[in-house]
Amino acid sequence: MAQSPEIATPTAETNNMPLEQPNSIDEAIALVVSGPSDAHAGILKTLSAQQLLAYTSDGLDPLTILNPVNHSLAYLYFITARCLEANSTNGMHLFELLNHFIQVFDPTPIQFAPARFALVGKALIHLTTVLNKAKCWLNVFDNSYIFCNNKPLLALQSFKVAIERSSTGSVLTALHPRFLQACISAKAYRFPLDLLNRDIDAIDTTRHELDIQCFLEYYYYGAIVYIANKQYRRALEFLLIAISAPTVKAVSMIQLLAYRKFILVSFIVEGKIGPLPKYTSAGIEKVSSYWSPHHISLVKAFQSTDLDLFQDIASKHSAYFESFQELGLLKQCFQSLRRKKIREMTKVYITVSLEDMANKMGPMCAKELEMILLDMICQNQLSASISVTDQQVKMVHFTDEEQVTQPNLEQQILTIARLNERIAIMNRLEGLNRDFQAKYLTLSSNGGQLASTSYEDDFDIPLDEDENKI
């Protein structure tokens, strides 16, 4: 279990007084090689992009002079600068250098430049994009590359190692959301699960280049990964954290997209739309609902258990839902709505023939209904049995719902005890209100598709905007 972090102290990057810029790259390299890491952090920060791409007066590449282990911080500055300007000619060579650096760098001096280390993710993405366009990838590292037809190619293993070596598993970094985004682009949905299943206990902005955008993206992209793996309950937890994250004057576009996914996943997990956490900003649900009219129409159809209306809405606006890659979720929601209708029929019938029940369900054959009933019984979603009469008529018998197996009480007690311990730790953290922290930690108590919208512009919707002016 992660320990409560101490109040962060200023890093060397912020402590250093502005230093005079070296006159040449030779002078900069000499200072770096001769001084300790905390001393040359300020020197490296003064170097311009042009200097970081330059060679020495002898025509030597600084990467051949610096040691990635002994001069990790300096090597980080030069390798990221070069990788971000890579082309198809030097891209493979630079990737090999960057991959090696990720495997061997010293984490201690890297702490002095969290913003610079965050560029490792951008460098990996740029390299894979360049090399994918040039079709010059070589399978030189086992499990280092993930291939996808006509999609960005990414060294996901290198990405994951960079995250694991720069922090503990319970601390969020700026690389986390970029890694998840890359896995989704490569359709490698199972690859990040081991990382996602480690609950985030701490957010340290002094050691990692983090902001609310990183936080929201991590939980939104994480939810997409869980959805792709059909782990809907875990996805719902991640979506709720993204939606309920504290906001001041605006609803992030990510929160709006998370709210739409929340509606669909709630149908699948709960069979209804539950209330948002009490600490959620008041305007989020109002604004999100206004900008999600088709999703709200689905809510009304689901609440009324109207199978025909649900299908009509999904069919009429299929292009809209497809643009957000939600057609698969809609199919799962429709199956959930069918099960909801079946459960409602238990309040009307004690015994009913399978054929009659199928007719009341709409366009469904008895065999398909039987398979759904058997699955619901196996999943403890329904207390019923199926028998065959002398006339070979299949009958469905419903029993008291209270007989359905309930979660083990002992396990619930252990879960609550573990949750209380984590809340005690989180209460000592700073930066978020206590109600949100408590909900944030409930992820671990339960065991723990990418929208087409780009978030680079961080499009936000004002909370107090007059709807008539929208």
C-alpha positions in Angstrom: 0.0 0.0 0.0 1.4 3.4 -0.9 2.5 5.6 1.9 1.2 9.2 2.3 3.6 11.4 0.4 5.4 14.2 2.2 4.7 17.8 1.3 6.7 18.2 -1.9 9.8 20.4 -1.7 11.1 22.4 -4.7 13.2 20.4 -7.0 16.6 21.5 -8.3 14.9 22.6 -11.5 13.1 25.3 -9.5 15.8 26.0 -6.9 18.5 26.9 -9.4 19.0 30.5 -10.1 19.0 31.5 -13.8 22.4 30.6 -15.2 24.3 32.1 -18.1 23.9 30.2 -21.3 27.0 28.3 -22.4 28.8 29.9 -25.3 29.0 26.7 -27.3 27.8 23.1 -27.2 31.4 22.1 -26.3 31.3 24.2 -23.2 27.9 22.8 -22.2 29.1 19.2 -22.6 32.2 19.9 -20.6 30.2 21.4 -17.7 27.8 18.5 -17.8 30.5 15.8 -17.7 32.5 17.6 -15.0 29.6 18.4 -12.6 27.0 16.6 -10.5 23.5 16.2 -11.9 21.9 18.7 -9.5 24.4 21.3 -10.6 24.0 21.0 -14.4 20.2 20.8 -14.3 20.1 24.6 -14.6 22.7 24.6 -17.4 20.6 22.1 -19.5 17.5 24.2 -19.0 19.2 27.2 -20.6 20.1 25.3 -23.8 18.0 26.3 -26.8 16.4 23.8 -29.1 19.0 24.6 -31.7 21.9 23.8 -29.3 20.3 20.5 -28.2 20.3 19.5 -31.9 23.9 20.7 -32.5 27.1 18.8 -32.8 30.4 19.6 -31.1 33.1 21.6 -32.9 34.8 18.3 -33.7 31.6 17.0 -35.4 30.8 14.6 -32.6 27.2 13.8 -31.6 26.8 14.7 -27.8 24.9 11.3 -27.5 28.2 9.6 -28.3 30.0 11.6 -25.5 27.4 11.4 -22.8 26.7 8.1 -20.9 23.0 7.4 -20.5 23.6 6.0 -17.0 26.1 8.5 -15.6 24.8 11.5 -17.4 21.1 10.5 -17.5 19.7 14.0 -17.2 21.8 15.5 -19.9 21.2 12.5 -22.1 17.5 13.0 -21.6 17.6 16.5 -23.0 19.6 15.6 -26.1 17.9 12.4 -27.0 14.4 13.8 -26.7 15.3 16.9 -28.7 16.7 14.7 -31.5 13.8 12.2 -31.4 11.2 14.9 -31.7 12.9 16.1 -34.9 13.5 12.6 -36.3 12.8 11.6 -39.9 12.7 8.3 -41.8 16.5 8.4 -42.3 17.6 8.6 -38.7 14.4 7.5 -36.9 15.3 3.8 -36.4 18.8 4.7 -35.0 17.3 7.3 -32.6 14.6 4.8 -31.5 17.3 2.3 -30.6 19.1 4.9 -28.6 15.9 6.1 -26.8 14.9 2.5 -26.1 18.3 1.8 -24.5 18.2 5.0 -22.5 14.7 4.0 -21.1 16.1 0.6 -20.0 19.2 2.0 -18.1 18.7 5.7 -17.1 19.2 6.7 -13.4 15.8 7.8 -12.0 17.3 10.1 -9.4 18.6 13.0 -11.6 15.5 12.6 -13.8 13.5 14.0 -10.9 15.0 17.4 -11.6 13.3 17.7 -15.0 9.7 16.3 -14.9 8.6 18.3 -17.8 11.5 17.1 -19.9 10.9 13.4 -19.1 7.3 13.8 -20.1 8.7 14.4 -23.6 9.8 10.8 -23.8 6.2 9.9 -24.5 5.9 12.4 -27.3 9.2 11.3 -28.7 8.1 7.7 -28.8 4.8 8.6 -30.6 6.6 10.8 -33.1 9.2 8.1 -33.9 6.6 5.5 -34.4 4.5 7.8 -36.6 7.5 8.7 -38.8 8.7 5.2 -39.1 5.3 3.8 -39.8 4.8 6.2 -42.7 8.2 5.2 -44.1 7.4 1.5 -43.5 10.9 1.0 -42.1 10.2 -0.8 -38.8 12.3 -3.8 -38.1 11.4 -6.4 -35.4 14.7 -6.0 -33.6 13.3 -6.2 -30.0 10.9 -8.9 -28.8 7.6 -7.5 -27.8 8.8 -3.9 -28.4 6.6 -3.2 -31.3 2.9 -3.4 -31.8 1.8 -3.5 -35.4 -1.6 -2.3 -36.6 -2.8 -2.0 -40.2 -2.9 1.7 -41.3 -2.6 2.8 -37.7 0.2 4.5 -35.7 2.9 2.0 -34.7 4.2 2.2 -31.2 6.9 0.7 -29.1 4.5 0.1 -26.3 6.9 -2.0 -24.2 9.4 0.9 -24.1 6.6 3.2 -23.1 5.6 0.9 -20.2 9.1 0.5 -19.0 9.6 4.3 -19.0 6.5 4.6 -16.7 7.6 1.8 -14.4 11.1 3.1 -14.0 10.2 6.7 -13.4 7.6 6.1 -10.6 6.0 3.5 -8.4 2.9 1.9 -9.7 0.6 3.9 -7.4 1.7 7.4 -8.6 0.2 9.0 -11.7 2.7 10.4 -14.2 2.3 12.4 -17.4 3.2 9.3 -19.4 0.2 7.3 -18.2 -2.5 8.9 -20.4 -0.2 9.1 -23.4 0.6 5.4 -23.0 -3.1 4.5 -22.8 -3.9 6.6 -25.8 -1.2 4.9 -27.7 -2.5 1.4 -26.7 -6.0 2.4 -27.9 -4.6 3.7 -31.2 -2.8 0.4 -31.7 -5.8 -1.6 -30.6 -3.6 -3.3 -28.0 -6.4 -3.2 -25.4 -5.0 -6.0 -23.1 -1.5 -4.6 -23.0 -2.0 -1.9 -20.4 -4.3 -3.9 -18.1 -1.6 -4.8 -15.6 -0.7 -1.1 -15.2 -4.4 0.0 -15.0 -5.2 -2.5 -12.3 -2.7 -0.8 -10.0 -4.8 1.8 -8.2 -3.4 5.4 -8.3 -2.9 6.6 -4.7 -0.9 9.7 -5.2 -0.6 12.7 -7.5 2.8 14.4 -7.1 3.0 17.5 -9.3 6.5 18.4 -8.0 8.0 15.2 -9.5 5.8 14.7 -12.5 4.5 17.2 -15.1 0.8 16.8 -14.3 -2.4 18.9 -14.6 -6.1 18.3 -14.5 -6.0 17.4 -18.2 -3.6 14.5 -17.5 -5.9 13.3 -14.7 -9.0 13.3 -16.8 -7.4 11.7 -19.8 -6.0 8.9 -17.7 -9.4 7.9 -16.3 -11.2 8.4 -19.6 -8.7 6.4 -21.6 -8.5 3.8 -18.9 -12.3 3.4 -19.1 -12.1 2.9 -22.8 -9.5 0.1 -22.3 -11.8 -1.6 -19.8 -14.7 -1.3 -22.1 -12.7 -2.9 -24.9 -12.0 -5.8 -22.5 -15.6 -6.0 -21.4 -14.7 -5.1 -17.8 -17.7 -2.7 -17.6 -17.9 -2.3 -13.9 -14.3 -1.1 -13.6 -14.9 1.1 -16.6 -17.9 2.7 -14.9 -15.7 3.5 -11.8 -13.1 5.2 -14.0 -15.8 7.2 -15.8 -17.3 8.4 -12.5 -14.0 9.6 -11.4 -13.5 11.6 -14.6 -17.0 13.1 -14.4 -16.8 14.0 -10.8 -13.3 15.6 -10.9 -13.5 19.1 -9.4 -14.0 21.9 -11.9 -14.3 25.6 -11.4 -15.9 27.3 -14.3 -16.0 24.8 -17.2 -16.9 21.3 -18.1 -14.0 19.7 -19.9 -14.7 18.0 -23.3 -13.3 14.9 -21.8 -15.9 15.0 -19.0 -18.7 15.4 -21.6 -17.5 12.4 -23.5 -17.1 10.5 -20.2 -20.7 11.3 -19.3 -21.9 9.9 -22.6 -20.0 6.7 -22.0 -21.2 6.7 -18.4 -24.8 6.5 -19.7 -24.2 3.5 -21.9 -22.0 1.6 -19.5 -24.5 2.2 -16.7 -27.2 0.5 -18.8 -24.9 -2.6 -19.1 -23.7 -2.7 -15.5 -26.6 -1.5 -13.5 -29.6 -1.6 -15.9 -30.3 2.0 -15.0 -28.7 5.4 -14.7 -27.6 6.0 -11.1 -27.0 9.4 -9.5 -23.7 11.1 -9.8 -21.6 11.4 -6.7 -22.7 14.2 -4.4 -19.4 16.1 -4.8 -19.8 16.4 -8.6 -19.9 20.0 -9.8 -23.6 21.1 -10.1 -23.4 22.1 -13.7 -21.8 19.0 -15.2 -24.9 16.9 -15.5 -26.9 19.8 -16.8 -24.3 20.8 -19.5 -23.5 17.2 -20.4 -27.2 16.3 -20.8 -27.8 19.4 -23.0 -24.9 18.4 -25.3 -25.9 14.7 -25.5 -29.6 14.8 -26.7 -29.4 11.4 -28.4 -28.0 9.7 -25.3 -30.7 11.3 -23.2 -33.3 9.9 -25.6 -31.8 6.5 -25.0 -32.2 7.0 -21.3 -35.9 7.7 -21.7 -36.3 4.6 -23.8 -34.4 2.5 -21.3 -36.3 3.8 -18.3 -39.6 2.9 -20.0 -38.2 -0.5 -21.1 -39.3 0.3 -24.7 -37.3 -2.0 -26.9 -38.8 -0.6 -30.1 -38.0 3.0 -29.2 -34.5 2.1 -28.2 -33.9 0.4 -31.5 -35.4 3.3 -33.5 -33.2 5.9 -31.8 -30.1 3.8 -32.3 -30.9 3.2 -35.9 -31.9 6.8 -36.7 -28.7 8.2 -35.2 -26.4 5.4 -36.0 -23.9 7.7 -37.9 -23.7 9.9 -34.8 -23.0 6.9 -32.4 -20.6 5.4 -34.9 -18.6 8.7 -35.0 -17.9 8.1 -31.3 -17.3 4.4 -31.8 -20.3 3.5 -29.6 -22.2 1.0 -31.8 -20.7 -1.9 -30.0 -21.8 -0.4 -26.7 -25.3 0.2 -28.0 -25.6 -3.5 -28.9 -24.6 -4.4 -25.3 -27.1 -1.9 -24.0 -29.9 -3.4 -26.1 -29.1 -6.8 -24.6 -29.2 -5.3 -21.1 -32.6 -3.7 -21.9 -33.9 -7.1 -22.9 -32.8 -8.5 -19.6 -34.4 -5.6 -17.8 -37.7 -6.5 -19.6 -37.3 -10.1 -18.5 -36.9 -9.1 -14.9 -39.9 -6.9 -15.1 -41.9 -9.9 -16.3 -41.1 -11.8 -13.1 -43.4 -9.3 -11.3 -46.3 -10.2 -13.6 -45.9 -14.0 -14.1 -45.1 -16.9 -11.9 -45.2 -19.4 -14.8 -45.3 -18.6 -18.5 -44.6 -20.6 -21.6 -41.3 -19.8 -23.4 -43.2 -19.1 -26.6 -45.6 -16.7 -25.1 -42.7 -14.9 -23.3 -40.8 -14.6 -26.6 -43.8 -13.0 -28.3 -44.2 -10.5 -25.5 -40.5 -9.6 -25.9 -40.9 -8.5 -29.5 -39.1 -9.9 -32.5 -37.3 -12.8 -30.7 -37.4 -16.5 -31.2 -38.0 -18.9 -28.3 -34.5 -20.4 -28.7 -32.8 -17.0 -28.4 -34.8 -16.2 -25.3 -34.0 -19.5 -23.8 -30.3 -18.8 -24.2 -30.7 -15.4 -22.5 -32.6 -16.9 -19.6 -30.1 -19.6 -19.1 -27.3 -17.1 -19.0 -29.1 -14.8 -16.6 -29.7 -17.8 -14.3 -26.0 -18.8 -14.4 -25.0 -15.2 -13.7 -27.4 -15.0 -10.7 -29.3 -12.2 -12.4 -32.5 -14.2 -12.4 -34.1 -16.8 -10.1 -36.0 -19.1 -12.4 -36.1 -22.5 -13.9 -37.2 -24.0 -17.3 -39.2 -27.2 -17.6 -40.8 -29.2 -20.4 -44.5 -30.4 -20.2 -45.9 -33.7 -21.5 -46.9 -31.8 -24.6 -43.2 -30.8 -25.1 -44.0 -27.1 -24.2 -41.2 -25.3 -22.4 -42.4 -23.4 -19.4 -40.5 -20.8 -17.4 -41.0 -20.7 -13.7 -40.0 -17.6 -11.7 -39.2 -17.7 -8.0 -38.6 -15.1 -5.3 -35.8 -12.7 -6.2 -34.6 -12.8 -2.6 -33.3 -16.3 -3.3 -30.7 -14.9 -5.7 -27.3 -15.3 -4.2 -26.0 -12.1 -2.5 -22.3 -11.1 -2.2 -20.4 -12.8 0.6 -20.8 -10.8 3.8 -17.3 -11.6 5.0 -15.8 -10.2 1.7 -17.9 -7.0 2.1 -16.5 -6.5 5.6 -12.9 -7.0 4.4 -13.5 -4.6 1.6 -14.8 -1.9 3.9 -11.9 -2.3 6.2 -9.4 -2.0 3.4 -11.3 1.0 2.0 -11.1 2.8 5.4 -7.4 2.4 5.5 -7.0 3.9 2.1 -9.3 6.8 2.9 -7.2 7.5 6.0 -4.1 7.9 3.8 -5.9 10.0 1.2 -7.3 12.4 3.8 -3.7 13.5 4.3 -3.2 14.4 0.7 -3.7 17.9 -0.6 -5.2 19.3 -3.7 -8.7 17.7 -3.9 -11.7 17.9 -1.6 -12.2 15.0 0.8 -15.4 13.7 -0.6 -13.8 13.3 -4.0 -10.7 11.7 -2.5 -12.9 9.1 -0.7 -14.7 8.2 -4.0 -11.4 8.2 -5.8 -10.1 5.5 -3.5 -13.1 3.2 -3.8 -11.6 1.8 -7.0 -9.6 -0.7 -5.2 -12.6 -2.0 -3.2 -14.0 -3.5 -6.3 -10.9 -5.3 -7.6 -9.6 -3.1 -8.8 -13.2 3.1 -27.5 -11.6 6.0 -28.0 -13.8 8.9 -29.2 -12.8 10.6 -32.4 -12.4 14.0 -30.7 -9.0 15.4 -30.1 -8.2 16.9 -26.8 -5.1 18.8 -27.7 -7.1 22.1 -27.7 -8.7 21.2 -24.3 -12.2 22.4 -25.5 -14.2 23.3 -22.4 -17.9 24.2 -22.0 -18.6 27.0 -19.4 -20.8 25.8 -16.5 -22.7 29.0 -16.3 -23.4 29.5 -20.0 -26.9 30.4 -20.8 -28.5 27.5 -22.6 -30.4 29.9 -24.9 -27.0 31.2 -26.1 -25.5 27.7 -26.7 
